[in-house]
Amino acid sequence: MLSTGSNAHSAFAAMATMKPQLATLDELFASVPRESLDVGEGLFWQGDKAQHIFEVTEGVLRIFKIIADGRRVITGFLYAGDMVGVSLKDVYLYSAEAVTPVKVRRVTKRAFQEAIEHSPELRPQLFSLICDEMAAAQDQMVLLSRKSAEERVASFLMLIARRMYGERQMGRKVDLPMSRQDMADYLGLTIETVSRTITKLVSRGVITPNGRHAFDIAKPGKLLALCGDGDSYDDIGNGAPKTRQAVWPH
């Protein structure tokens, strides 16, 4: 009887300490208060100890590295819904800085890892996130190593359009809150080349200015063709080319 009671007590204690399983990564951040960043303010810097993982809830971040000669290389722009800081390393390998006013939520790296361990539903989501980051890195390698200046700028405009509207329904307006220098540092071009290429696209009627930091895509099929990826619209206005989605291996 004593043994049975002891086992029951142990089981109750174990149940009491069990953490509820989460269904989505968003739920992990949902109860955390949001923090604000002003334009140009850093979220963390390259070489800082990697103690937190962040979810962007509003605004745009740029992530970049400073290479040996002091030049800045932007490796991506993050929007609402993106996570940043997911790494197996003990330090951040890049810096994250606000392009616009930004709001983020943070959890500790330890809490994030524990949530993944206790909630099997989160593992395929993390796997998909990592696959998306790898695909984005591969796309940028192709962008920088094989594409002309015009193809790079066209690809960037299409990338931002897809980030704003998703892959299924392509919108015609592209907001560019980042500076021309930001674009140049992402595309591996000079700021003069970026400005000259945008002017060329405007003069050819592919895009048209819409305010100070936005363009309308007047000829989406032409812009997509200029990306140099071999993609085309099956039906302009009904959606973008299909893309592959990461699948958790069984």
N, C-alpha and C positions, 0 to 999 in steps of 0.2 A: 504493500500500500504506500509506503514511504517513497519507494522508488517511482511508482506511478505518479504520485503527487509531484515529485521533483521533476519528472519529465514534462508533466503538464505545465508546471511553472516555467520551465525552460522554453517550452514551445510558445507560451504566451509572451514571454519576454522577447523572444525572437520576432514574433509577429508585431509586437509593439515598436520594435526598432526598424522594421522593414520600411523602405521608402516606396511611395507609390510610383508605379511605372508611368512613364510619359509616352504619349503617342506621337508627338512631333517635337522637333527641335525648338519650334516657336514657344511651346509650353514651358520649356526650360527657362526662357527669358521673360515670360509673360508677367511674373510677379515682381520683377526687378524694376525699380524706378529708373526713369530715363535721365540721362545726362546730356548736357548741351555743349556744343563746341562752336566757337565763332569762326568766321572765315580765316583760314591760315593757321588755325590752332592745331597743334599736334595731338593725336590720340595716344600714340607711343612712337618711340624712335628706334631706329635700327641699332641693335646691340643692347637694348633694354632687356631686363629679365622678363621672360614671358610668363606672367602670372595670371593673365585674364584672357578670355575670349569674348568678343563683342558682336552684337547684332546691330546693324544699322537700321533704324526705324524711320529716319527722315533725312533728306539731303544727300550730298555726294561727297565721298572721300576719294583722295588719290593715294595710291600706294607706290612707293618708289624706293630705289636704292641709290646710294652715293658710291660711285666707283673710285678706283685708286687715284685718278687724276682730278678728283673733285667734281666731276660732272654728275648731274642728276639723270637717272633713267627711270621714267615712270613705267610701271609694269601693269597698271590697271586702274580702273575707276569703279568704285563700289556704290551701289544704290540701296534704297530701302529694301529690306529682306535679305541682304547679303550678310555673311558672317566674315569676320576678320580676326586673325590671330591664331587660327587653328594650325598647330604645328607640333611636331614631336621634339623640337629643339628646346633648349632651356632659355634661349634668347630670341627676340624677334629678329628675323633676317631682313626686314625692310621697315620703312617708316610709313605711318598713316597720318594724313593731314586733311583738314576740312577744305573742300573747294567752295562749298556754300555753307550756310548755317546747318549744323548737323545735330541730330539726336541719336544716341546709342544707348543700349543696355549692355551691362557686363555681368559675366559670371566668372568665378575662379576656374582656373584650368582643372583643378582637382574636382570641383563640383561637376564640371562638364564631363570629365572622364568617368566619374562614378555614375552619372546618368546614363551614359552609353553602356556601361557594364550591366546596369540593372534593368534597362529597357531594351529588349531585342528589337522593338519597332524603330528605334533610333539608328541602329547600325546601318541599314540600307540607305537611310537619309544621309548619314555621314559619308558613306561610300560614294553616293551620288554627288555630294558636294566636292569631294576630293577629285572625282573624275571630271567634273565640270572645270575645276581649277587647272587640271592637267591639260584638258582640251583647250582652254583659253591660253595657256602657256605655249602649246604647240602652234596655235593659230598666230600668236604674236611672233614666234620664231619664223614662220613662213612669211609673215608680213614684212619683217625686217630683212630677211635674207634674199627674198625672191621677187618682191613686188616693186613696181616703179612708184614714184612719188604720187602720181595720180591714182594708182590702184590703192596705195596706202590711205590716202585721204578719203576716197570713196568707201573703202572698207570701214574706216573709222565712223563715218556718217551712218553707214548701215548698222554698225555695231551699236551705236547709241540709240538709233531708232528701235532696234530690237530690244534693247534694255528698257526703253520707255514703254513700249507697247506689247512686248512678248513676241513670240515667233508666229503665232497663229493669225494675228491681225496687225498688219503693218500700218502705222499711222503716217501721215504726210508731214507733220511738223516735227522738227528735231531741235530740241533745246541743247545748247552747248554752254553750260555754265563755266566750264574750264576755259582758261586763257589760250591764246594761240601758242604761247610758250609751252603750256602743258601738253597741247596736242603735238607740238614738235618733239618734246622729250619722250612722248609715248611712241611716236611714229619713227623716231630716228632721223628726223629731218631738221633743217633750220627753220626758224620762224618765218623767214622770207619765203622759203619754198612752200610752206603751208599756206601762207596768205596768197601767194601767186596762184597756187593750184585751186584754192577756193574761188578766187576771182575768175579763173578759167571756167570752172563748173557753172558759175553764175552766168557768164557771158554766153555759154552754150545752152542755157535754159534748162540745165539738169536740176539745179536748185535755185531758189529765189529767196532773198533776205526777208525775214519776218521779225522785225525788231532788232535790238542790239545783239542779242545772244541766241538767235534762233534762225532756222532756215526751213522753208517748205520744200519738200521733195516733189518737184514738178514732173519729173520723169523717173519714177521708181524703177521701171524695167531697165532704163539706160544706166542708172546709178548702180544697180545690181550687176549689170554686165561689166561696168568699169571696175568692179572689185577684182576681176581676174580669177574668180573661183570656179567659173563654168556654170554657175547657178542662173536660173531664169524663172520668172513668174509664169506659172501655168495660166493664171487668170489674175491680172493686175487688179487689186482692190479686194480680192477675196481671201488673200492670205499670202504668207511667205513660204519659201521652200521648206520642206519637211526636214526635221533634224532628228538625230538619234538621241535616245535617252539612256542614261546609265541604268543598268539592271544589276541588282544584288545577286552574286553567284550562289547557286544552291549546292 
